[in-house]
Amino acid sequence: MSRELAHRVQNAFDRCKTFPEAGVHNGLFQVRGEAYMALIELRNLCPEIVLALRDRE
């Protein structure tokens, strides 16, 4: 895995950790927007991560 990809993954993961979940309020589960965006970023990085790990084999 390239250093740049590893750095991008670590940054997104760290942003997810810094935002605690808001939980359920009035029957709706709420998550802070910043944490949700970081989670989406991690999801979008998954294909790159899989390819990088596959190249190591």
N, C-alpha and C positions, 0 to 999 in steps of 0.2 A: 504494500500500500504506500502510495506516495506521501511525502510529508505534508503536502498541501491538503490532500484528502483527509488524512488523519487529523490535521489541525481543524478543518471544517467540521468534522464529526465531533471532536472534543468540544469545540465552541458551542455547537447546537445542544449537545448533551449537558454542558454546564449551564446553559440558559434554562433548560428544562428543570434542572435541580434547584435553581434559585427562586422559582415561583411555586409556592405551595398550592395545592388544589383548594379551590373554594368550597367544594362539596355541594350538597343538595340544599337548595333554598326554594321554598314554595313549589316543591315537586319537580324542579328543574335542576339538572347538574350544571354547575357553572365552572368554567376554567378561565383563567386570565388569558387575554388575547396574546400576550407576548409568549407565554408558555405554549399555547396552541400553535403559534407560528413556528416556534422552535421544533415542536413535535412534527409538524408538516415538513420542515426542512430535513429532519432526520429520515422521515419516510422517503422523501425524494432522493436522498443520498443512497438508499439501499441498493439500487442497481449498480452504482459505481463501486460500492463496498463489495458486493458479490463478485463483480468482475475482478477487482483488485485481489480478492482472496483466491479466486480461481487461478489467477496468474501465478500465485505462489506455489501451486501444486506441481 
